[in-house]
Amino acid sequence: MTPKSECSRQRRAVLVLATIWLSGCATVGSDGSGPGACPPVVEYSRKFQARAAGELDLLPEGSAIAEMMSDYAVLREQARVC
């Protein structure tokens, strides 16, 4: 077996396990209806938001954490609209 095929097999196994794990935790149907379909959005005080923004500014340019926070902001907005 080549190293490349072993990596591919591991990747598929991880994806299958992640899919099983995530679907096992589902509390609503895939159509998104029912109670709990929209997650609650935690509200942060302005002081806490300012503190977080200051800490984010201290991160190096291109930081993975900064990119993750950007994704999190999108998810929060989607949950708020939901």
Secondary structure, 3 states (H helix, E strand, C coil): CCHHHHHHHHHHHHHHHHHHHHHHCCCCCCCCCCCCCCCCCCCCCHHHHHHHHHHHHCCCCCCHHHHHHHHHHHHHHHHHHC
